[in-house]
Amino acid sequence: MSINQNLVRIHLVIARAVNGKISEGFNKFAKDEQGDVPGWVLVVLMTTGLVTAIWTIAAPRLTAILRNSLDSMNGIH
C-alpha cells in the first residue's frame, strides 16, 4: 500500500469523524463516556500530522535499508 493510499484513508477517517459519521461502536462509547469531541478531533489531527511528518522523513531511509537488505539476500542462494 502506498503512502498516498494511507494518507487518503487517514483523511477519510478524519472527515467522517468531523462530519459526525462516526462508526456505531464509537457512538456507543461516546454515549457512555461524555468526552470532549473537539479534543478527540485535535488528538487525531495531531497524531496524523506527526505520523505524516515522521513517515516523510523516514520513508527514504527505510526504503534504502530494505533495498540493501534484499540486494544482499539476492547474493545468497
C-alpha positions as CSV (number, residue, x, y, z in Angstrom):
1,M,0.0,0.0,0.0
2,S,1.5,3.4,-1.0
3,I,1.9,6.4,1.2
4,N,-0.8,8.3,-0.8
5,Q,-3.3,5.5,-0.2
6,N,-2.6,5.6,3.5
7,L,-3.0,9.3,3.6
8,V,-6.3,9.1,1.7
9,R,-7.6,6.5,4.2
10,I,-6.5,8.7,7.2
11,H,-8.1,11.7,5.6
12,L,-11.4,9.7,5.1
13,V,-11.4,8.7,8.8
14,I,-10.9,12.2,9.9
15,A,-13.5,13.5,7.5
16,R,-16.1,11.0,8.8
17,A,-15.3,11.9,12.4
18,V,-15.6,15.6,11.8
19,N,-18.8,15.2,9.8
20,G,-20.4,13.2,12.6
21,K,-20.4,9.9,10.6
22,I,-18.6,8.1,13.4
23,S,-18.9,4.3,13.5
24,E,-21.6,2.8,15.7
25,G,-19.1,1.4,18.1
26,F,-17.6,4.8,18.7
27,N,-21.0,6.3,19.1
28,K,-21.8,3.8,21.8
29,F,-18.6,4.6,23.5
30,A,-19.3,8.4,23.2
31,K,-22.7,8.0,24.8
32,D,-21.2,6.1,27.7
33,E,-18.3,8.4,28.2
34,Q,-19.1,12.1,28.0
35,G,-15.9,13.2,26.4
36,D,-14.6,16.3,24.7
37,V,-15.2,15.6,21.0
38,P,-13.2,18.6,19.8
39,G,-10.4,17.3,21.9
40,W,-10.5,13.9,20.2
41,V,-10.5,15.5,16.8
42,L,-7.5,17.6,17.8
43,V,-5.7,14.4,19.0
44,V,-6.5,12.6,15.8
45,L,-5.3,15.6,13.7
46,M,-2.1,16.0,15.7
47,T,-1.4,12.3,15.5
48,T,-2.0,12.3,11.8
49,G,0.4,15.2,11.4
50,L,3.1,13.6,13.4
51,V,2.8,10.3,11.6
52,T,2.9,12.0,8.2
53,A,5.9,14.1,9.2
54,I,7.9,11.2,10.6
55,W,6.9,9.0,7.7
56,T,8.1,11.7,5.2
57,I,11.5,11.9,6.9
58,A,11.9,8.1,7.5
59,A,10.5,6.7,4.2
60,P,13.6,7.2,2.0
61,R,15.9,5.8,4.7
62,L,13.6,2.8,5.4
63,T,13.4,2.1,1.7
64,A,17.2,2.2,1.4
65,I,17.6,-0.2,4.3
66,L,15.0,-2.6,2.8
67,R,16.5,-2.4,-0.6
68,N,20.1,-3.0,0.7
69,S,18.8,-6.0,2.7
70,L,17.0,-7.5,-0.2
71,D,20.0,-6.9,-2.5
72,S,22.3,-8.6,0.0
73,M,19.9,-11.6,0.2
74,N,20.0,-12.0,-3.6
75,G,23.6,-13.0,-3.4
76,I,22.8,-15.8,-1.0
77,H,21.2,-18.9,-2.7
